[in-house]
Amino acid sequence: MHFEIPVSDSDRISKFYSDLFDWKFSKQSMPGMDYWMIQTTGGGMTDLQGGMYMKQGDPSDKPRFYISVEDIDHHTERFKDAGGSVLIEKQEVPGFGWAVIGTDPEGNVLGLFQPIQPAVSAARSPGASRKRSSTRAKKKPVSRSSSKKSKK
């Protein structure tokens, strides 16, 4: 759902990707760091988006990708059970959600990300909303009949 590129020269790298792919960069107000959001092919929720930040001199300063999860605590445990190692424990990304950064068994850095509002999924498909509305319709007659019983 998201990728990040650590850089030493933000102007040079943003020009490179902008010239190459027509990506758009916008500097964000993030506490304690310089960070740019990257708009790739579009601005929709299903379009791959990214970020760029200044290298900190940390060995984990390598490009990374984030996988969207519905329950970050549950997936962090599954990540550890599968052989992953957590580098940065669960932290809030203000206004966006929660992230955990770790490495897979080969040492590749990746992130788990739980958005504040889950992305549109099968649960929000038109068929699912019909199921919910038909459930509500079934509940209405029950409440009417129970109110009739109380009047008797």
DSSP file (Angstrom, degrees, kcal/mol; ACC not computed):
  #  RESIDUE AA STRUCTURE BP1 BP2  ACC     N-H-->O    O-->H-N    N-H-->O    O-->H-N    TCO  KAPPA ALPHA  PHI   PSI    X-CA   Y-CA   Z-CA
    1    1 A M              0   0    0      0, 0.0    48,-1.2     0, 0.0     2,-0.3   0.000 360.0 360.0 360.0 -23.0    0.0    0.0    0.0
    2    2 A H  E     -aB  49  66A   0     64,-1.2    64,-3.3    46,-0.2     2,-0.3  -0.995 360.0-166.1-155.1 147.3    2.9    2.4    0.6
    3    3 A F  E     -aB  50  65A   0     46,-1.2    48,-1.8    -2,-0.3     2,-0.4  -0.933   8.3-151.6-132.8 160.1    6.7    2.6    0.0
    4    4 A E  E     -aB  51  64A   0     60,-2.4    60,-1.8    -2,-0.3    48,-0.2  -0.993   1.6-160.6-135.1 143.0    9.4    4.8    1.4
    5    5 A I  E     -a   52   0A   0     46,-2.1    48,-1.8    -2,-0.4     2,-0.3  -0.980  12.5-146.5-122.5 118.2   12.7    5.9   -0.1
    6    6 A P  E     -a   53   0A   0      0, 0.0     2,-0.3     0, 0.0    48,-0.2  -0.674  27.5-176.5 -81.2 139.5   15.5    7.3    2.1
    7    7 A V  E     -a   54   0A   0     46,-2.7    48,-3.1    -2,-0.3     3,-0.2  -0.920  37.9-158.4-136.8 158.6   17.6   10.0    0.4
    8    8 A S  S    S+     0   0    0     -2,-0.3     2,-0.5     1,-0.2    -1,-0.1   0.679  97.3  35.0-100.2 -29.9   20.6   12.2    0.9
    9    9 A D     >  -     0   0    0      1,-0.1     4,-2.3     2,-0.0     5,-0.3  -0.859  64.9-176.1-130.4  94.9   19.5   14.9   -1.6
   10   10 A S  H  > S+     0   0    0     -2,-0.5     4,-2.4     1,-0.2     5,-0.2   0.851  83.7  53.0 -63.4 -36.5   15.7   15.4   -1.7
   11   11 A D  H  > S+     0   0    0      2,-0.2     4,-2.0     1,-0.2    -1,-0.2   0.938 111.5  45.3 -64.6 -46.0   15.8   17.9   -4.6
   12   12 A R  H  > S+     0   0    0      2,-0.2     4,-2.2     1,-0.2    -2,-0.2   0.922 117.2  43.6 -64.3 -45.2   17.9   15.6   -6.9
   13   13 A I  H  X S+     0   0    0     -4,-2.3     4,-2.4     2,-0.2     5,-0.3   0.893 112.7  50.6 -72.4 -39.3   15.8   12.4   -6.1
   14   14 A S  H  X S+     0   0    0     -4,-2.4     4,-2.1    -5,-0.3    -1,-0.2   0.898 112.5  48.2 -65.6 -37.0   12.4   14.2   -6.4
   15   15 A K  H  X S+     0   0    0     -4,-2.0     4,-3.0    -5,-0.2     5,-0.3   0.919 110.1  53.1 -65.3 -42.9   13.5   15.6   -9.8
   16   16 A F  H  X S+     0   0    0     -4,-2.2     4,-2.5     1,-0.2    -2,-0.2   0.955 115.2  38.2 -56.3 -54.4   14.7   12.2  -10.9
   17   17 A Y  H  X S+     0   0    0     -4,-2.4     4,-2.7     2,-0.2     6,-1.2   0.827 116.2  52.8 -71.1 -31.2   11.4   10.4  -10.1
   18   18 A S  H  X S+     0   0    0     -4,-2.1     4,-1.6    -5,-0.3    -1,-0.2   0.935 113.9  42.6 -67.3 -45.7    9.3   13.3  -11.3
   19   19 A D  H  < S+     0   0    0     -4,-3.0    -2,-0.2    -5,-0.2    -1,-0.2   0.898 121.1  42.3 -64.9 -40.5   11.1   13.4  -14.6
   20   20 A L  H  < S+     0   0    0     -4,-2.5    -2,-0.2    -5,-0.3    -3,-0.2   0.933 137.2   7.0 -74.3 -48.2   11.1    9.6  -15.0
   21   21 A F  H  < S-     0   0    0     -4,-2.7    -3,-0.2    -5,-0.2    -2,-0.2   0.409  93.7-114.8-119.2  -0.6    7.5    8.8  -13.8
   22   22 A D     <  +     0   0    0     -4,-1.6    -4,-0.2    -5,-0.5    -3,-0.1   0.801  55.3 168.8  65.2  30.3    5.8   12.2  -13.4
   23   23 A W        -     0   0    0     -6,-1.2     2,-0.4    -9,-0.1    17,-0.2  -0.409  27.2-136.2 -70.6 151.9    5.5   11.6   -9.6
   24   24 A K  E     -C   39   0A   0     15,-2.3    15,-3.0    16,-0.1     2,-0.4  -0.921  14.3-157.7-114.4 138.3    4.5   14.5   -7.5
   25   25 A F  E     -C   38   0A   0     -2,-0.4     2,-0.4    13,-0.2    13,-0.2  -0.919   9.5-177.2-118.2 138.0    6.1   15.4   -4.2
   26   26 A S  E     -C   37   0A   0     11,-2.1    11,-2.8    -2,-0.4     2,-0.2  -0.971  26.1-127.3-138.1 123.3    4.7   17.4   -1.3
   27   27 A K  E     -C   36   0A   0     -2,-0.4     2,-0.3     9,-0.2     9,-0.3  -0.447  28.8-153.5 -69.6 136.5    6.6   18.2    1.9
   28   28 A Q  E     -C   35   0A   0      7,-3.4     2,-1.1    -2,-0.2     7,-0.6  -0.735  20.6-115.9-110.7 157.3    4.8   17.2    5.1
   29   29 A S  E     +C   34   0A   0     -2,-0.3     5,-0.1     5,-0.1     7,-0.0  -0.800  47.7 163.7 -92.4  97.2    4.9   18.5    8.6
   30   30 A M  E >   -C   33   0A   0     -2,-1.1     3,-1.6     3,-0.6     2,-0.2  -0.962  42.8-109.6-117.3 131.3    6.2   15.5   10.5
   31   31 A P  T 3  S-     0   0    0      0, 0.0     3,-0.1     0, 0.0    -2,-0.0  -0.396  96.6  -0.8 -62.6 125.7    7.6   16.0   14.0
   32   32 A G  T 3  S+     0   0    0     -2,-0.2     2,-0.3     1,-0.1     0, 0.0   0.533 121.2  65.6  78.9   7.5   11.4   15.5   14.1
   33   33 A M  E <  S-C   30   0A   0     -3,-1.6    -3,-0.6     2,-0.1     2,-0.5  -0.998  75.3-117.1-158.1 154.8   11.9   14.7   10.4
   34   34 A D  E     +C   29   0A   0     -2,-0.3    20,-1.1    -5,-0.1     2,-0.4  -0.831  45.2 170.9 -89.1 127.2   11.8   16.0    6.9
   35   35 A Y  E     -CD  28  53A   0     -7,-0.6    -7,-3.4    -2,-0.5     2,-0.4  -1.000  20.2-164.4-145.2 137.9    9.3   13.9    5.0
   36   36 A W  E     -CD  27  52A   0     16,-2.6    16,-2.3    -2,-0.4     2,-0.3  -0.982  17.2-136.7-122.9 132.7    7.7   14.2    1.5
   37   37 A M  E     -CD  26  51A   0    -11,-2.8   -11,-2.1    -2,-0.4     2,-0.5  -0.666  19.8-146.1 -81.5 144.4    4.6   12.3    0.4
   38   38 A I  E     -CD  25  50A   0     12,-3.3    12,-2.3    -2,-0.3     2,-0.6  -0.962   7.1-160.0-116.9 122.5    4.8   10.9   -3.1
   39   39 A Q  E     +CD  24  49A   0    -15,-3.0   -15,-2.3    -2,-0.5    10,-0.1  -0.905  18.3 176.9 -98.0 118.8    1.8   10.7   -5.4
   40   40 A T        -     0   0    0     -2,-0.6    -1,-0.2     8,-0.6     9,-0.1   0.817  63.1 -15.3 -89.1 -99.1    2.5    8.1   -8.1
   41   41 A T  S    S-     0   0    0      7,-0.5     2,-0.3     1,-0.1     8,-0.1   0.684 124.2 -16.7 -87.5 -19.4   -0.1    7.2  -10.7
   42   42 A G        -     0   0    0      6,-0.3    -2,-0.4     2,-0.1    -1,-0.1  -0.969  58.0-110.1-170.8 176.9   -3.2    8.7   -9.0
   43   43 A G  S    S+     0   0    0     -2,-0.3     2,-0.1    -4,-0.1     6,-0.0   0.271  72.0 116.3-108.0  10.7   -4.6   10.0   -5.8
   44   44 A G  S >  S-     0   0    0      1,-0.1     3,-1.2     4,-0.1    -2,-0.1  -0.308  77.6-109.2 -80.9 165.1   -7.1    7.3   -5.1
   45   45 A M  T 3  S+     0   0    0      1,-0.3     4,-0.1    -2,-0.1    -1,-0.1   0.756 118.8  50.1 -62.8 -25.9   -7.1    5.0   -2.1
   46   46 A T  T 3  S+     0   0    0      2,-0.1     2,-0.3    73,-0.0    -1,-0.3   0.526  89.0  99.6 -93.1  -5.0   -6.2    2.0   -4.3
   47   47 A D  S <  S-     0   0    0     -3,-1.2     2,-0.3     1,-0.1    -7,-0.0  -0.621  84.5-107.9 -82.0 139.4   -3.3    3.8   -6.0
   48   48 A L        -     0   0    0     -2,-0.3    -8,-0.6   -46,-0.1    -7,-0.5  -0.498  43.4-173.9 -66.6 126.5    0.2    3.0   -4.7
   49   49 A Q  E     -aD   2  39A   0    -48,-1.2   -46,-1.2    -2,-0.3     2,-0.3  -0.783   1.7-170.4-118.7 164.1    1.5    6.0   -2.8
   50   50 A G  E     -aD   3  38A   0    -12,-2.3   -12,-3.3    -2,-0.3     2,-0.3  -0.827  13.4-139.3-144.8-177.6    4.9    6.6   -1.2
   51   51 A G  E     -aD   4  37A   0    -48,-1.8   -46,-2.1   -14,-0.3     2,-0.4  -0.967   6.0-153.2-145.3 159.1    7.1    8.7    0.9
   52   52 A M  E     +aD   5  36A   0    -16,-2.3   -16,-2.6    -2,-0.3     2,-0.3  -0.999  17.4 175.8-135.7 136.7   10.6   10.1    0.9
   53   53 A Y  E     -aD   6  35A   0    -48,-1.8   -46,-2.7    -2,-0.4     2,-0.3  -0.959  36.8 -94.2-140.7 159.3   12.7   11.0    4.0
   54   54 A M  E     -a    7   0A   0    -20,-1.1   -46,-0.2    -2,-0.3   -20,-0.1  -0.536  49.4-105.8 -74.1 133.8   16.2   12.1    4.7
   55   55 A K        -     0   0    0    -48,-3.1    -1,-0.1    -2,-0.3     7,-0.0  -0.273  24.1-160.9 -58.4 142.7   18.7    9.3    5.5
   56   56 A Q        -     0   0    0      2,-0.2    -1,-0.1    -3,-0.1    -2,-0.0   0.383  44.3-106.7-106.2  -0.1   19.5    9.1    9.2
   57   57 A G  S    S+     0   0    0      1,-0.3    -2,-0.1     4,-0.0     0, 0.0   0.621  75.0 140.0  81.8  12.7   22.7    7.1    8.8
   58   58 A D    >   -     0   0    0      1,-0.1     3,-2.3     4,-0.0    -1,-0.3  -0.661  63.3-124.6 -87.8 143.2   21.0    4.0   10.2
   59   59 A P  T 3  S+     0   0    0      0, 0.0    -1,-0.1     0, 0.0    -2,-0.0   0.761 111.7  61.6 -58.6 -23.1   21.7    0.6    8.6
   60   60 A S  T 3   +     0   0    0      1,-0.1     2,-2.6    48,-0.0    49,-0.0   0.395  69.4 115.6 -84.4   5.2   17.9    0.2    8.0
   61   61 A D    <   +     0   0    0     -3,-2.3    -1,-0.1   -56,-0.0    -6,-0.1  -0.445  48.1 115.6 -74.0  73.0   17.9    3.3    5.8
   62   62 A K  S    S-     0   0    0     -2,-2.6   -58,-0.1   -57,-0.0    -2,-0.0  -0.932  79.4 -78.1-134.1 156.5   16.9    1.3    2.7
   63   63 A P        -     0   0    0      0, 0.0     2,-0.3     0, 0.0    46,-0.3  -0.274  57.4-177.8 -54.5 143.5   13.8    1.5    0.6
   64   64 A R  E     -B    4   0A   0    -60,-1.8   -60,-2.4    44,-0.1     2,-0.3  -0.949  18.8-141.9-141.6 161.4   10.9   -0.3    2.3
   65   65 A F  E     -Be   3 110A   0     44,-0.6    46,-2.6    -2,-0.3     2,-0.4  -0.910  11.7-139.5-124.9 156.0    7.4   -1.2    1.6
   66   66 A Y  E     -Be   2 111A   0    -64,-3.3   -64,-1.2    -2,-0.3     2,-0.5  -0.922   6.4-150.0-117.5 138.9    4.3   -1.3    3.9
   67   67 A I  E     - e   0 112A   0     44,-2.6    46,-2.6    -2,-0.4     2,-0.3  -0.922  21.7-125.2-107.1 130.4    1.6   -3.9    3.9
   68   68 A S  E     + e   0 113A   0     -2,-0.5     2,-0.3    44,-0.2    46,-0.2  -0.596  33.4 179.8 -76.7 131.1   -1.9   -2.8    5.0
   69   69 A V        -     0   0    0     44,-2.7     3,-0.2    -2,-0.3    43,-0.0  -0.932  31.5-141.4-129.7 154.7   -3.4   -4.8    7.8
   70   70 A E  S    S+     0   0    0     -2,-0.3     2,-0.4     1,-0.3    -1,-0.1   0.801  97.6  29.1 -84.1 -30.3   -6.7   -4.6    9.6
   71   71 A D     >  -     0   0    0      1,-0.1     4,-2.5    42,-0.1    -1,-0.3  -0.862  65.4-172.5-135.2  97.8   -5.3   -5.4   13.1
   72   72 A I  H  > S+     0   0    0     -2,-0.4     4,-2.1    -3,-0.2     5,-0.2   0.839  85.6  53.2 -64.2 -35.1   -1.7   -4.3   13.6
   73   73 A D  H  > S+     0   0    0      2,-0.2     4,-1.7     1,-0.2    -1,-0.2   0.940 112.0  45.0 -65.3 -45.9   -1.3   -6.0   17.0
   74   74 A H  H  > S+     0   0    0      1,-0.2     4,-2.1     2,-0.2    -2,-0.2   0.927 115.4  47.1 -62.4 -46.2   -2.5   -9.4   15.7
   75   75 A H  H  X S+     0   0    0     -4,-2.5     4,-2.5     1,-0.2    -1,-0.2   0.805 106.6  57.9 -70.0 -28.7   -0.3   -9.1   12.5
   76   76 A T  H  X S+     0   0    0     -4,-2.1     4,-2.2    -5,-0.2    -1,-0.2   0.917 108.3  46.9 -65.3 -41.2    2.7   -8.1   14.6
   77   77 A E  H  X S+     0   0    0     -4,-1.7     4,-2.7     2,-0.2    -2,-0.2   0.921 113.3  48.0 -65.2 -43.1    2.4  -11.3   16.6
   78   78 A R  H  X S+     0   0    0     -4,-2.1     4,-1.9     2,-0.2    -2,-0.2   0.888 109.5  54.5 -62.7 -38.7    2.0  -13.3   13.3
   79   79 A F  H  <>S+     0   0    0     -4,-2.5     5,-2.7     2,-0.2     4,-0.3   0.925 111.7  43.4 -59.7 -47.5    5.0  -11.5   11.9
   80   80 A K  H ><5S+     0   0    0     -4,-2.2     3,-1.6     1,-0.2    -2,-0.2   0.921 112.1  53.0 -65.1 -44.7    7.2  -12.5   14.9
   81   81 A D  H 3<5S+     0   0    0     -4,-2.7    -1,-0.2     1,-0.3    -2,-0.2   0.818 105.8  55.0 -61.3 -30.8    5.8  -16.1   14.8
   82   82 A A  T 3<5S-     0   0    0     -4,-1.9    -1,-0.3    -5,-0.2    -2,-0.2   0.524 131.3 -91.0 -81.5  -5.3    6.7  -16.4   11.1
   83   83 A G  T < 5S+     0   0    0     -3,-1.6    -3,-0.2    -4,-0.3    -2,-0.1   0.502  79.9 138.7 110.3   5.8   10.3  -15.4   11.9
   84   84 A G      < -     0   0    0     -5,-2.7     2,-0.4    -6,-0.2    -1,-0.3  -0.450  42.6-140.0 -80.2 157.3   10.3  -11.6   11.5
   85   85 A S  E     -F  103   0A   0     18,-2.4    18,-2.7    -2,-0.1     2,-0.4  -0.976  13.2-130.6-119.8 130.3   12.1   -9.3   13.8
   86   86 A V  E     +F  102   0A   0     -2,-0.4    16,-0.3    16,-0.2     3,-0.2  -0.660  26.0 173.8 -81.6 127.2   10.6   -6.0   15.0
   87   87 A L  E    S+     0   0A   0     14,-2.7     2,-0.5    -2,-0.4    15,-0.2   0.813  76.5  25.2 -95.0 -43.7   12.9   -3.0   14.6
   88   88 A I  E    S-F  101   0A   0     13,-2.6    13,-2.0     3,-0.0    -1,-0.3  -0.977  84.5-134.6-127.8 117.3   10.5   -0.3   15.6
   89   89 A E  E     -     0   0A   0     -2,-0.5    10,-0.1     1,-0.2    12,-0.1  -0.060  52.3 -54.0 -62.1 169.1    7.5   -1.1   17.8
   90   90 A K  E     +     0   0A   0     10,-0.1     2,-0.3     8,-0.1    10,-0.2  -0.159  67.5 173.4 -47.4 127.5    4.0    0.1   17.1
   91   91 A Q  E     -F   99   0A   0      8,-2.3     8,-2.7    -3,-0.2     2,-0.3  -0.989  32.1-110.0-140.4 150.5    3.9    3.8   16.7
   92   92 A E  E     -F   98   0A   0     -2,-0.3     6,-0.3     6,-0.2     0, 0.0  -0.588  13.3-155.0 -79.4 138.1    1.3    6.3   15.7
   93   93 A V  E >>  -F   97   0A   0      4,-3.3     3,-2.9    -2,-0.3     4,-2.1  -0.912  39.1-119.0-106.4  97.1    1.5    8.0   12.3
   94   94 A P  T 34 S+     0   0    0      0, 0.0     4,-0.0     0, 0.0    -2,-0.0  -0.048  89.2   2.9 -50.5 126.6   -0.6   11.1   13.3
   95   95 A G  T 34 S+     0   0    0      1,-0.1    21,-0.1     2,-0.1    -3,-0.0   0.347 130.9  58.5  83.8  -5.8   -3.6   11.5   11.1
   96   96 A F  T <4 S-     0   0    0     -3,-2.9    20,-2.8     1,-0.3    21,-0.3   0.730 100.7 -98.7-122.9 -43.7   -3.0    8.2    9.2
   97   97 A G  E  <  -FG  93 115A   0     -4,-2.1    -4,-3.3    18,-0.3     2,-0.3  -0.979  48.7 -42.7 157.8-146.0   -2.8    5.2   11.4
   98   98 A W  E     -FG  92 114A   0     16,-2.2    16,-2.7    -2,-0.3     2,-0.3  -0.952  43.4-166.6-128.8 143.8   -0.3    2.9   13.1
   99   99 A A  E     -FG  91 113A   0     -8,-2.7    -8,-2.3    -2,-0.3     2,-0.4  -0.966  12.0-171.0-134.0 149.1    3.0    1.3   11.9
  100  100 A V  E     - G   0 112A   0     12,-1.9    12,-2.8    -2,-0.3     2,-0.4  -0.994  14.8-156.9-131.1 134.6    5.4   -1.4   12.9
  101  101 A I  E     +FG  88 111A   0    -13,-2.0   -14,-2.7    -2,-0.4   -13,-2.6  -0.949  27.4 139.5-117.9 134.9    8.8   -1.7   11.1
  102  102 A G  E     -FG  86 110A   0      8,-2.8     8,-2.6    -2,-0.4     2,-0.4  -0.836  42.7-101.7-151.9-171.8   10.7   -5.0   11.1
  103  103 A T  E     -FG  85 109A   0    -18,-2.7   -18,-2.4    -2,-0.2     6,-0.2  -0.946  24.8-128.9-124.2 147.5   12.8   -7.3    9.0
  104  104 A D    >   -     0   0    0      4,-2.2     3,-2.5    -2,-0.4   -20,-0.1  -0.304  49.1 -84.6 -79.4 175.9   11.9  -10.6    7.4
  105  105 A P  T 3  S+     0   0    0      0, 0.0    -1,-0.1     0, 0.0   -21,-0.1   0.680 132.1  54.3 -59.6 -16.5   14.2  -13.6    8.0
  106  106 A E  T 3  S-     0   0    0      2,-0.1   -22,-0.0     0, 0.0    -3,-0.0   0.458 121.9-105.4 -93.3  -2.8   16.5  -12.5    5.2
  107  107 A G    <   +     0   0    0     -3,-2.5     2,-0.3     1,-0.3   -23,-0.0   0.521  68.9 148.8  91.8   5.7   16.9   -9.0    6.7
  108  108 A N        -     0   0    0      1,-0.1    -4,-2.2   -44,-0.0     2,-0.3  -0.594  46.4-126.0 -74.7 132.5   14.7   -7.1    4.3
  109  109 A V  E     + G   0 103A   0     -2,-0.3   -44,-0.6   -46,-0.3     2,-0.3  -0.618  40.1 159.3 -81.8 133.6   13.0   -4.1    6.0
  110  110 A L  E     -eG  65 102A   0     -8,-2.6    -8,-2.8    -2,-0.3     2,-0.4  -0.971  25.7-137.2-147.6 162.6    9.2   -3.9    5.7
  111  111 A G  E     -eG  66 101A   0    -46,-2.6   -44,-2.6    -2,-0.3     2,-0.4  -0.912   3.7-145.7-123.7 149.7    6.4   -2.3    7.5
  112  112 A L  E     -eG  67 100A   0    -12,-2.8   -12,-1.9    -2,-0.4     2,-0.4  -0.922  24.5-168.9-105.3 139.2    3.0   -3.2    8.7
  113  113 A F  E     -eG  68  99A   0    -46,-2.6   -44,-2.7    -2,-0.4   -14,-0.2  -0.985  17.0-167.6-138.2 127.0    0.4   -0.4    8.6
  114  114 A Q  E     - G   0  98A   0    -16,-2.7   -16,-2.2    -2,-0.4   -44,-0.1  -0.939  23.8-141.1-110.4 109.7   -3.1   -0.2   10.0
  115  115 A P  E     - G   0  97A   0      0, 0.0   -18,-0.3     0, 0.0   -19,-0.1  -0.299  17.8-120.8 -66.8 153.8   -4.9    2.8    8.6
  116  116 A I  S    S+     0   0    0    -20,-2.8   -19,-0.1     1,-0.2   -20,-0.1   0.943 109.5  30.4 -57.6 -48.7   -7.2    4.9   10.8
  117  117 A Q  S    S-     0   0    0    -21,-0.3    -1,-0.2     3,-0.0     3,-0.1  -0.965 101.7-116.9-112.5 120.5  -10.1    4.1    8.5
  118  118 A P        -     0   0    0      0, 0.0     3,-0.1     0, 0.0   -48,-0.1  -0.174  34.3-102.8 -55.6 146.1   -9.7    0.7    6.8
  119  119 A A        -     0   0    0      1,-0.2     2,-0.1   -74,-0.1   -73,-0.0  -0.266  53.0 -77.9 -62.7 156.2   -9.5    0.8    3.0
  120  120 A V        +     0   0    0     -3,-0.1     2,-0.2     3,-0.1    -1,-0.2  -0.380  68.0 170.4 -58.2 128.1  -12.6   -0.1    1.1
  121  121 A S    >   -     0   0    0     -3,-0.1     3,-1.8    -2,-0.1     4,-0.1  -0.661  52.5 -78.2-131.7-174.4  -12.9   -3.9    1.2
  122  122 A A  G >  S+     0   0    0      1,-0.3     3,-1.7    -2,-0.2     6,-0.3   0.809 123.4  66.8 -58.9 -29.6  -15.2   -6.7    0.3
  123  123 A A  G 3  S+     0   0    0      1,-0.3    -1,-0.3     5,-0.1    -3,-0.1   0.748 104.1  44.8 -64.5 -22.1  -17.1   -5.9    3.5
  124  124 A R  G <  S+     0   0    0     -3,-1.8    -1,-0.3     4,-0.1    -2,-0.2   0.208  86.8 124.2-106.1  15.1  -18.1   -2.5    2.0
  125  125 A S  S <> S-     0   0    0     -3,-1.7     4,-2.1     1,-0.1     3,-0.4  -0.297  79.0-104.9 -70.4 160.7  -19.1   -3.9   -1.4
  126  126 A P  H  > S+     0   0    0      0, 0.0     4,-1.9     0, 0.0     5,-0.1   0.871 122.5  54.2 -55.2 -37.7  -22.6   -3.3   -2.7
  127  127 A G  H  > S+     0   0    0      1,-0.2     4,-1.9     2,-0.2     5,-0.1   0.881 106.9  50.9 -63.4 -38.0  -23.6   -6.8   -1.9
  128  128 A A  H  > S+     0   0    0     -3,-0.4     4,-2.2    -6,-0.3    -1,-0.2   0.887 108.5  50.8 -68.1 -38.4  -22.5   -6.4    1.7
  129  129 A S  H  X S+     0   0    0     -4,-2.1     4,-2.5     1,-0.2    -1,-0.2   0.860 108.0  53.5 -69.2 -32.2  -24.5   -3.2    2.1
  130  130 A R  H  X S+     0   0    0     -4,-1.9     4,-2.5    -5,-0.2    -1,-0.2   0.903 108.0  50.8 -64.6 -39.1  -27.5   -5.0    0.7
  131  131 A K  H  X S+     0   0    0     -4,-1.9     4,-1.8     2,-0.2    -2,-0.2   0.916 111.2  47.9 -63.5 -41.8  -27.0   -7.7    3.3
  132  132 A R  H  X S+     0   0    0     -4,-2.2     4,-2.2     1,-0.2    -2,-0.2   0.926 113.0  47.3 -65.3 -43.4  -26.8   -5.1    6.1
  133  133 A S  H  X S+     0   0    0     -4,-2.5     4,-2.2     1,-0.2    -1,-0.2   0.869 110.8  51.5 -68.6 -34.1  -29.9   -3.3    4.9
  134  134 A S  H  X S+     0   0    0     -4,-2.5     4,-1.7     2,-0.2    -1,-0.2   0.847 108.4  53.0 -70.2 -30.2  -31.9   -6.6    4.6
  135  135 A T  H  X S+     0   0    0     -4,-1.8     4,-1.5     2,-0.2    -2,-0.2   0.917 109.2  48.7 -65.9 -42.6  -30.8   -7.4    8.1
  136  136 A R  H  X S+     0   0    0     -4,-2.2     4,-1.6     1,-0.2    -2,-0.2   0.908 108.3  54.3 -62.6 -40.5  -32.2   -4.0    9.3
  137  137 A A  H  < S+     0   0    0     -4,-2.2    -1,-0.2     1,-0.2    -2,-0.2   0.877 107.1  51.2 -62.3 -36.7  -35.4   -4.7    7.4
  138  138 A K  H  X S+     0   0    0     -4,-1.7     4,-0.9     1,-0.2    -1,-0.2   0.831 107.5  53.6 -69.1 -30.9  -35.8   -8.0    9.2
  139  139 A K  H  X S+     0   0    0     -4,-1.5     4,-2.1    -3,-0.2    -1,-0.2   0.828  97.2  65.8 -74.5 -30.8  -35.3   -6.3   12.6
  140  140 A K  H  X S+     0   0    0     -4,-1.6     4,-2.2     1,-0.2     5,-0.2   0.934 100.3  47.7 -60.6 -49.6  -38.0   -3.6   12.0
  141  141 A P  H  > S+     0   0    0      0, 0.0     4,-2.7     0, 0.0    -1,-0.2   0.875 109.7  55.5 -60.5 -33.9  -41.0   -6.1   12.0
  142  142 A V  H  X S+     0   0    0     -4,-0.9     4,-2.1     1,-0.2    -2,-0.2   0.933 109.2  45.6 -62.0 -45.1  -39.6   -7.7   15.1
  143  143 A S  H  X S+     0   0    0     -4,-2.1     4,-1.7     2,-0.2    -1,-0.2   0.857 112.9  51.0 -69.2 -33.0  -39.6   -4.4   17.0
  144  144 A R  H  X S+     0   0    0     -4,-2.2     4,-2.0     2,-0.2    -2,-0.2   0.933 110.8  47.7 -67.3 -44.7  -43.1   -3.5   15.7
  145  145 A S  H  X S+     0   0    0     -4,-2.7     4,-1.9     1,-0.2    -2,-0.2   0.873 111.2  51.1 -65.6 -35.1  -44.5   -6.8   16.8
  146  146 A S  H  X S+     0   0    0     -4,-2.1     4,-1.5    -5,-0.2    -1,-0.2   0.849 108.6  51.4 -70.6 -31.5  -42.9   -6.5   20.2
  147  147 A S  H  X S+     0   0    0     -4,-1.7     4,-1.0     2,-0.2    -2,-0.2   0.849 108.4  52.5 -71.9 -31.4  -44.4   -3.0   20.6
  148  148 A K  H  X S+     0   0    0     -4,-2.0     4,-1.1     1,-0.2     3,-0.4   0.890 106.7  53.3 -66.7 -38.9  -47.8   -4.4   19.8
  149  149 A K  H  < S+     0   0    0     -4,-1.9     3,-0.4     1,-0.2    -1,-0.2   0.875 105.3  53.6 -64.4 -35.2  -47.4   -7.0   22.4
  150  150 A S  H  < S+     0   0    0     -4,-1.5    -1,-0.2     1,-0.2    -2,-0.2   0.776 105.1  55.3 -71.8 -23.3  -46.6   -4.3   25.0
  151  151 A K  H  <        0   0    0     -4,-1.0    -1,-0.2    -3,-0.4    -2,-0.2   0.763 360.0 360.0 -77.7 -24.5  -49.9   -2.5   24.1
  152  152 A K     <        0   0    0     -4,-1.1    -1,-0.2    -3,-0.4    -2,-0.1   0.502 360.0 360.0 -68.7 360.0  -52.0   -5.5   24.8
